Amino acid sequence: DSKDVIVATELLGGGETDTITFEAPAKGTYTFICTFPGHYGIMQGTFVVS
């Protein structure tokens, strides 16, 4: 748990999907990552709230 984590899903298995709906706390650029071991290298990015 971290104050820097806005929203998260439960651990998903191969082929499973989930949808997240949330209100961003403010305009800005946010980072998203996959915390499953070995996935961070290719499963990360940013999104912009304007």
Sequence and secondary structure as in RCSB ss.txt:
>XXXX:A:sequence
DSKDVIVATELLGGGETDTITFEAPAKGTYTFICTFPGHYGIMQGTFVVS
>XXXX:A:secstr
  TT         TT         SSSEEEEEE  STTTTTTSEEEEEE 
